[in-house]
Amino acid sequence: MNILYRDDYLVSVDKPSGLLVHRTGLDAGETRFALQLLRDQIGRPVWPVHRLDKGTSGVLLFALDADTARTMGLAFERGEAMRKTYRAVVRGWPADAGVIDHPLKRMPDDMRSGREEIQDALTHYRALARYELPLAQGQFASTRCALVELQPVTGRRHQLRRHMKHIAHPIIGDATHGKGPLNRALADLLGLQRLWLHAGRLELRHPISGQDVVIEALPGAEWQRWCSMAGQEASL
């Protein structure tokens, strides 16, 4: 995998879409995982600091020792560890900018006795580009989609996917929270099926040095297909 950043305590990679972070019973058929691939690549154990969904690409951070992983995990729970910026393509044309303040229920495999099942969740979004694609949907002769920037303030499970569904602009390619027929039609049009969500930028305070660290991963070349389909020259 492409290593984006490495020092004595942390290492970050550009995770491709379709790769799980680590082994999970929810996808027992998978045999390749970012954690094991990176461990074998650098020849030492690694600990995931945060998670990305299987379909999400982009910046993924690991710790190189258990103490650093624990420190980062505690800071992350307090909302002090990192600031993440994503890009996504969503259905429809959302407002130019907005805030989604919508509590989320814990996922079934994350519920524990004695813990709150409903968690506060906050996401900022900003529309970057709007597309109108030559794909008929129902009574409409074309399909509207938008490229958006997403910044989660909290770190809830599937937060971005669930929040965009909440405001009726689900992320394209989201099999759980999106629209299946639209996802399949757009996959045929674009010649590629994936979750169109990319973790492009991670800003954090280094747990040892205290210095600010910025890690970035550009969207893959496939993202340019949206501009091409919409007849736009703008680069992603």
Secondary structure, DSSP 8 states (H G I E B T S, - for coil): --EEEE-SSEEEEEE-TT-BSS--GGGTT---BHHHHHHHHHTS--EESS---TT-EEEEEEESSHHHHHHHHHHHHTT-SEEEEEEEEEES---SEEEEE--EE--GGG--TTS-SEE--EEEEEEEEEEEES--BTTBSSEEEEEEEEEESS--TTHHHHHHHHTT--BTT-TTTS-HHHHHHHHHHHT-----EEEEEEEEE-TTT--EEEEE----GGGHHHHHHHT-----
